[in-house]
Amino acid sequence: MKHILTQELLVSLTADTPSISPKFFYDDVGSHLFDVITLLEEYYPTRTEKWIMGTYRREIADAVAHCDVLVDLGAGNCAKGSQLFNSIKPKEYRALDISKEYLEAAVADLQKQFPQIEMSAHAIDLSLPLAFPELKALRKVFFYPGSSIGNFDPEKADQFFTNLAHECHGNGGLLIGVDLVKDTETLHLAYNDPLGVTAAFNLNALLNVNRLIGSNFELQDWEHHAFFNVSQSRIEMHLRARSDVQVTLPGNGSQDHIISFSAGDLIHTENSYKYTQENFVEKLRRAGFTKIQCWTDPNKYFLVCFANV
């Protein structure tokens, strides 16, 4: 596994646009830092989505109709998924995320509160195709809140939706939250908070990479850099080199790999695409979802959709 990750990072860090996959954000520290981000005044998506989910709780439950299995994609601390338990009443809850230990602890705690629901934790990379053949005959509700879909490039998002529509096997749907296009200043503050929590979250990816493969990134050599790319309708997060620096990635029984960065060079860590309601609904339709119901807030900052197959 270490060798595979090293090769993946070697390829991505030496590409024309050097990058580190956002999946490297979510070790135990990164997962906790993201929980803190969601509490910040500047980070509107979490509280706005929560308002929508609470205000339209009954309508959302009616749209879902019934749920055999709630599949929580990118479950994190499971707080959002568990808020659906009393309204859609799933018989089984599957929590999926990349941070294994953090997820297992969250599910174990949740199981004590809801002993009547069968629960399981699954460490899964959501950038890879998903398959649930054992659930084929059951009504599945895939839950993907928090506008995490914005981290996918538009083409990858299309593939992701098509995969989920297929995995419903004609019996289920997708409950999803997505961030909408809005004024640039609001977007900028959401990803450049004055407390620097988002900066710490971004920089922690380097510590996680060091831990996983034994590289030697030094935090003082890098700084958080995030901005809204208007033409691409996305927030871009980068790590910017403060000075000329060399980073060593260990070789697999061979010579180590040394990568040089100049002051000002960027490592791209995340995109967060922002959609209009019209183009997002059209993406869902193209993927194979049919009846699509939507709810938003008075400012039209955020959108929640339930899409049936």
Kinemage of the C-alpha trace (Angstrom):
@kinemage 1
@onewidth
@group {chain A} dominant
@subgroup {mainchain}
@vectorlist {calphas} color= white
{ca met a 1} P 0.000 0.000 0.000
{ca lys a 2} L 2.822 2.421 0.881
{ca his a 3} L 4.505 1.780 -2.464
{ca ile a 4} L 1.232 2.367 -4.350
{ca leu a 5} L 0.627 5.669 -2.538
{ca thr a 6} L 4.211 6.778 -3.142
{ca gln a 7} L 3.877 6.106 -6.870
{ca glu a 8} L 0.526 7.929 -6.960
{ca leu a 9} L 2.025 10.966 -5.242
{ca leu a 10} L 5.173 10.892 -7.363
{ca val a 11} L 3.042 11.072 -10.510
{ca ser a 12} L 0.739 13.795 -9.175
{ca leu a 13} L 3.513 15.963 -7.685
{ca thr a 14} L 5.627 15.889 -10.851
{ca ala a 15} L 2.724 16.574 -13.237
{ca asp a 16} L 2.466 19.841 -15.175
{ca thr a 17} L 0.086 20.977 -12.434
{ca pro a 18} L 1.464 19.424 -9.227
{ca ser a 19} L -1.294 18.120 -6.984
{ca ile a 20} L -2.173 16.083 -3.906
{ca ser a 21} L -5.548 14.335 -3.913
{ca pro a 22} L -8.083 15.748 -1.405
{ca lys a 23} L -8.437 12.228 0.016
{ca phe a 24} L -5.172 12.951 1.883
{ca phe a 25} L -6.968 15.618 3.950
{ca tyr a 26} L -8.879 13.062 5.958
{ca asp a 27} L -6.654 11.412 8.492
{ca asp a 28} L -7.837 11.604 12.107
{ca val a 29} L -6.512 15.161 12.578
{ca gly a 30} L -7.886 16.347 9.245
{ca ser a 31} L -11.309 14.880 9.964
{ca his a 32} L -11.471 16.738 13.285
{ca leu a 33} L -10.261 19.960 11.653
{ca phe a 34} L -13.029 19.715 9.079
{ca asp a 35} L -15.553 19.314 11.899
{ca val a 36} L -14.262 22.619 13.293
{ca ile a 37} L -14.506 24.278 9.850
{ca thr a 38} L -18.211 23.447 9.737
{ca leu a 39} L -18.715 25.445 12.960
{ca leu a 40} L -17.108 28.645 11.627
{ca glu a 41} L -19.286 31.681 10.985
{ca glu a 42} L -17.726 32.144 7.546
{ca tyr a 43} L -18.441 28.566 6.478
{ca tyr a 44} L -22.118 28.859 5.531
{ca pro a 45} L -22.681 25.463 3.736
{ca thr a 46} L -23.120 23.294 6.845
{ca arg a 47} L -25.557 25.516 8.730
{ca thr a 48} L -27.490 26.385 5.552
{ca glu a 49} L -27.858 22.743 4.579
{ca lys a 50} L -28.911 21.941 8.143
{ca trp a 51} L -31.580 24.668 7.950
{ca ile a 52} L -32.934 23.226 4.690
{ca met a 53} L -32.935 19.664 6.035
{ca gly a 54} L -34.747 20.767 9.191
{ca thr a 55} L -37.235 23.108 7.556
{ca tyr a 56} L -38.237 20.590 4.882
{ca arg a 57} L -37.786 17.484 7.008
{ca arg a 58} L -41.309 16.186 6.360
{ca glu a 59} L -41.244 16.900 2.627
{ca ile a 60} L -37.876 15.171 2.276
{ca ala a 61} L -39.114 12.117 4.176
{ca asp a 62} L -42.206 11.976 1.956
{ca ala a 63} L -40.011 12.134 -1.152
{ca val a 64} L -37.823 9.281 0.127
{ca ala a 65} L -41.001 7.290 0.978
{ca his a 66} L -39.203 4.387 2.658
{ca cys a 67} L -35.627 3.271 3.172
{ca asp a 68} L -34.224 -0.203 3.705
{ca val a 69} L -30.589 0.928 3.685
{ca leu a 70} L -29.195 4.425 4.203
{ca val a 71} L -25.764 4.555 2.549
{ca asp a 72} L -23.921 7.585 3.955
{ca leu a 73} L -21.243 8.656 1.467
{ca gly a 74} L -18.380 10.515 3.157
{ca ala a 75} L -20.034 10.008 6.534
{ca gly a 76} L -17.362 11.698 8.651
{ca asn a 77} L -18.651 11.832 12.231
{ca cys a 78} L -22.061 10.477 11.088
{ca ala a 79} L -23.867 13.496 12.570
{ca lys a 80} L -25.706 14.387 9.360
{ca gly a 81} L -26.686 10.826 8.558
{ca ser a 82} L -28.020 10.181 12.046
{ca gln a 83} L -30.286 13.247 11.804
{ca leu a 84} L -32.265 11.353 9.162
{ca phe a 85} L -32.950 8.314 11.337
{ca asn a 86} L -36.168 9.565 12.919
{ca ser a 87} L -37.644 10.891 9.673
{ca ile a 88} L -36.804 8.278 7.023
{ca lys a 89} L -36.407 5.373 9.499
{ca pro a 90} L -33.772 3.195 7.796
{ca lys a 91} L -33.510 -0.458 8.800
{ca glu a 92} L -29.773 -0.466 8.059
{ca tyr a 93} L -27.111 2.264 8.057
{ca arg a 94} L -23.857 1.960 6.146
{ca ala a 95} L -21.281 4.670 6.784
{ca leu a 96} L -18.605 5.129 4.117
{ca asp a 97} L -15.512 7.301 4.391
{ca ile a 98} L -11.772 7.163 3.855
{ca ser a 99} L -10.678 7.697 7.478
{ca lys a 100} L -11.137 4.206 8.949
{ca glu a 101} L -10.446 4.737 12.663
{ca tyr a 102} L -12.414 7.981 12.876
{ca leu a 103} L -15.400 6.420 11.106
{ca glu a 104} L -15.422 3.233 13.178
{ca ala a 105} L -15.401 5.242 16.413
{ca ala a 106} L -18.308 7.383 15.208
{ca val a 107} L -20.384 4.353 14.172
{ca ala a 108} L -19.671 2.528 17.440
{ca asp a 109} L -20.934 5.522 19.408
{ca leu a 110} L -23.988 5.887 17.175
{ca gln a 111} L -24.902 2.211 17.491
{ca lys a 112} L -25.341 2.672 21.243
{ca gln a 113} L -27.876 5.427 20.608
{ca phe a 114} L -29.809 3.511 17.923
{ca pro a 115} L -29.519 -0.204 18.760
{ca gln a 116} L -32.516 -1.029 16.562
{ca ile a 117} L -30.661 -0.042 13.358
{ca glu a 118} L -28.091 -2.402 11.874
{ca met a 119} L -24.887 -0.401 11.363
{ca ser a 120} L -21.500 -0.875 9.728
{ca ala a 121} L -18.463 1.267 8.876
{ca his a 122} L -16.633 0.913 5.547
{ca ala a 123} L -13.324 2.589 4.683
{ca ile a 124} L -13.813 3.407 0.993
{ca asp a 125} L -12.254 5.845 -1.494
{ca leu a 126} L -15.285 7.540 -3.067
{ca ser a 127} L -13.264 8.499 -6.140
{ca leu a 128} L -13.413 4.811 -7.144
{ca pro a 129} L -16.545 3.093 -8.554
{ca leu a 130} L -18.937 1.806 -5.881
{ca ala a 131} L -20.728 -1.543 -5.984
{ca phe a 132} L -23.276 -3.062 -3.581
{ca pro a 133} L -24.495 -6.308 -5.203
{ca glu a 134} L -25.702 -7.648 -1.859
{ca leu a 135} L -28.140 -4.720 -1.584
{ca lys a 136} L -29.651 -5.127 -5.062
{ca ala a 137} L -33.129 -6.151 -3.899
{ca leu a 138} L -33.354 -3.489 -1.161
{ca arg a 139} L -34.485 0.124 -1.425
{ca lys a 140} L -31.315 2.166 -1.012
{ca val a 141} L -31.023 5.853 -0.246
{ca phe a 142} L -27.573 7.216 -0.996
{ca phe a 143} L -26.859 10.288 1.142
{ca tyr a 144} L -24.152 12.721 0.026
{ca pro a 145} L -24.418 15.977 1.993
{ca gly a 146} L -22.149 18.962 2.474
{ca ser a 147} L -21.564 19.704 -1.204
{ca ser a 148} L -18.784 17.125 -1.274
{ca ile a 149} L -19.817 16.512 -4.893
{ca gly a 150} L -18.163 19.863 -5.611
{ca asn a 151} L -14.775 18.194 -5.125
{ca phe a 152} L -15.360 16.169 -8.293
{ca asp a 153} L -14.531 17.649 -11.690
{ca pro a 154} L -17.784 17.899 -13.713
{ca glu a 155} L -16.971 14.824 -15.822
{ca lys a 156} L -16.118 12.776 -12.706
{ca ala a 157} L -19.348 13.973 -11.084
{ca asp a 158} L -21.275 12.676 -14.102
{ca gln a 159} L -19.574 9.275 -13.751
{ca phe a 160} L -20.272 9.256 -10.000
{ca phe a 161} L -23.979 9.953 -10.523
{ca thr a 162} L -24.256 7.349 -13.269
{ca asn a 163} L -22.609 4.793 -10.958
{ca leu a 164} L -25.066 5.572 -8.134
{ca ala a 165} L -28.095 5.518 -10.424
{ca his a 166} L -27.017 2.063 -11.620
{ca glu a 167} L -26.454 0.836 -8.059
{ca cys a 168} L -30.024 1.788 -7.140
{ca his a 169} L -31.148 -1.041 -9.462
{ca gly a 170} L -34.446 0.718 -10.037
{ca asn a 171} L -35.210 0.849 -6.333
{ca gly a 172} L -33.897 3.877 -4.486
{ca gly a 173} L -32.458 7.313 -4.919
{ca leu a 174} L -29.917 9.945 -3.983
{ca leu a 175} L -30.327 12.634 -1.305
{ca ile a 176} L -27.627 15.202 -1.962
{ca gly a 177} L -26.547 18.699 -0.940
{ca val a 178} L -24.757 21.056 -3.316
{ca asp a 179} L -23.327 24.548 -2.989
{ca leu a 180} L -24.752 27.160 -5.353
{ca val a 181} L -23.043 29.997 -7.221
{ca lys a 182} L -23.061 33.240 -5.210
{ca asp a 183} L -21.047 36.423 -4.665
{ca thr a 184} L -17.274 36.000 -4.694
{ca glu a 185} L -16.672 37.618 -1.291
{ca thr a 186} L -18.909 35.116 0.521
{ca leu a 187} L -17.128 32.255 -1.238
{ca his a 188} L -13.687 33.688 -0.477
{ca leu a 189} L -14.350 34.029 3.257
{ca ala a 190} L -15.700 30.480 3.472
{ca tyr a 191} L -12.309 29.128 2.379
{ca asn a 192} L -10.043 31.766 3.947
{ca asp a 193} L -11.376 32.043 7.492
{ca pro a 194} L -9.603 34.555 9.787
{ca leu a 195} L -8.910 31.853 12.407
{ca gly a 196} L -6.868 29.906 9.879
{ca val a 197} L -8.670 26.592 10.436
{ca thr a 198} L -9.034 25.940 6.703
{ca ala a 199} L -5.342 26.741 6.275
{ca ala a 200} L -4.474 24.183 8.968
{ca phe a 201} L -6.761 21.638 7.288
{ca asn a 202} L -5.016 22.196 3.958
{ca leu a 203} L -1.492 22.029 5.441
{ca asn a 204} L -2.313 18.902 7.423
{ca ala a 205} L -2.492 16.982 4.143
{ca leu a 206} L 1.299 17.300 3.999
{ca leu a 207} L 1.671 15.777 7.466
{ca asn a 208} L -0.631 12.944 6.468
{ca val a 209} L 1.436 12.271 3.337
{ca asn a 210} L 4.600 12.239 5.470
{ca arg a 211} L 3.022 9.730 7.824
{ca leu a 212} L 1.768 7.472 5.056
{ca ile a 213} L 4.845 7.309 2.819
{ca gly a 214} L 7.743 8.766 4.843
{ca ser a 215} L 8.252 11.942 2.799
{ca asn a 216} L 9.729 15.074 4.383
{ca phe a 217} L 7.363 17.982 3.753
{ca glu a 218} L 7.995 20.798 6.269
{ca leu a 219} L 4.958 22.913 7.128
{ca gln a 220} L 6.950 26.130 7.425
{ca asp a 221} L 7.844 25.821 3.728
{ca trp a 222} L 4.219 26.080 2.614
{ca glu a 223} L 1.164 28.341 2.965
{ca his a 224} L -2.559 28.036 2.258
{ca his a 225} L -3.801 29.670 -0.947
{ca ala a 226} L -7.485 29.580 -1.980
{ca phe a 227} L -9.490 31.649 -4.470
{ca phe a 228} L -12.643 31.532 -6.618
{ca asn a 229} L -11.968 30.761 -10.270
{ca val a 230} L -14.904 32.540 -11.909
{ca ser a 231} L -14.477 31.034 -15.382
{ca gln a 232} L -14.504 27.476 -13.955
{ca ser a 233} L -17.115 28.255 -11.267
{ca arg a 234} L -14.978 26.652 -8.580
{ca ile a 235} L -13.004 27.402 -5.459
{ca glu a 236} L -9.422 26.235 -5.896
{ca met a 237} L -7.284 25.305 -2.886
{ca his a 238} L -3.525 25.133 -3.204
{ca leu a 239} L -0.418 24.955 -1.073
{ca arg a 240} L 2.093 27.605 -2.113
{ca ala a 241} L 5.839 27.278 -1.566
{ca arg a 242} L 7.173 30.084 0.635
{ca ser a 243} L 10.712 29.603 -0.699
{ca asp a 244} L 12.724 27.276 -2.912
{ca val a 245} L 12.386 23.793 -1.441
{ca gln a 246} L 13.196 20.169 -2.168
{ca val a 247} L 10.956 17.317 -1.041
{ca thr a 248} L 12.078 13.689 -0.805
{ca leu a 249} L 9.756 10.775 -1.504
{ca pro a 250} L 11.255 7.414 -0.473
{ca gly a 251} L 12.115 4.903 -3.180
{ca asn a 252} L 10.945 1.292 -3.027
{ca gly a 253} L 14.291 -0.416 -2.518
{ca ser a 254} L 15.812 2.054 -4.935
{ca gln a 255} L 16.986 5.632 -5.025
{ca asp a 256} L 14.762 8.220 -3.322
{ca his a 257} L 12.819 10.662 -5.476
{ca ile a 258} L 13.669 14.341 -4.997
{ca ile a 259} L 11.170 16.936 -6.225
{ca ser a 260} L 12.164 20.609 -6.436
{ca phe a 261} L 9.760 23.521 -5.996
{ca ser a 262} L 10.521 27.205 -6.482
{ca ala a 263} L 9.140 29.979 -4.296
{ca gly a 264} L 5.544 30.649 -5.360
{ca asp a 265} L 5.006 27.222 -6.919
{ca leu a 266} L 1.606 25.697 -6.204
{ca ile a 267} L 0.435 22.226 -5.237
{ca his a 268} L -3.249 21.900 -6.080
{ca thr a 269} L -5.162 20.135 -3.289
{ca glu a 270} L -8.869 20.630 -3.979
{ca asn a 271} L -11.537 22.057 -6.245
{ca ser a 272} L -14.995 22.909 -4.966
{ca tyr a 273} L -17.349 23.465 -7.889
{ca lys a 274} L -20.395 25.683 -7.459
{ca tyr a 275} L -23.536 24.980 -9.480
{ca thr a 276} L -26.787 26.616 -10.484
{ca gln a 277} L -29.920 24.643 -9.646
{ca glu a 278} L -30.716 24.226 -13.339
{ca asn a 279} L -27.399 22.731 -14.414
{ca phe a 280} L -27.174 20.495 -11.341
{ca val a 281} L -30.625 19.005 -11.897
{ca glu a 282} L -29.714 18.423 -15.545
{ca lys a 283} L -26.623 16.467 -14.449
{ca leu a 284} L -28.809 14.207 -12.318
{ca arg a 285} L -31.220 13.627 -15.185
{ca arg a 286} L -28.416 12.735 -17.606
{ca ala a 287} L -27.124 10.159 -15.115
{ca gly a 288} L -30.440 8.284 -15.090
{ca phe a 289} L -32.339 9.836 -12.196
{ca thr a 290} L -35.932 10.723 -13.031
{ca lys a 291} L -38.170 12.415 -10.458
{ca ile a 292} L -36.024 15.123 -8.839
{ca gln a 293} L -37.304 17.273 -5.974
{ca cys a 294} L -35.358 20.290 -4.716
{ca trp a 295} L -35.291 22.519 -1.645
{ca thr a 296} L -33.233 25.650 -1.004
{ca asp a 297} L -32.802 28.490 1.510
{ca pro a 298} L -34.143 32.059 1.159
{ca asn a 299} L -30.732 33.354 -0.004
{ca lys a 300} L -30.389 30.500 -2.510
{ca tyr a 301} L -26.928 29.731 -1.116
{ca phe a 302} L -27.397 25.960 -1.028
{ca leu a 303} L -29.516 23.242 -2.620
{ca val a 304} L -30.771 19.857 -1.370
{ca cys a 305} L -32.174 17.374 -3.902
{ca phe a 306} L -33.758 13.950 -3.725
{ca ala a 307} L -33.432 12.135 -7.041
{ca asn a 308} L -35.315 8.885 -7.675
{ca val a 309} L -34.362 6.370 -10.340
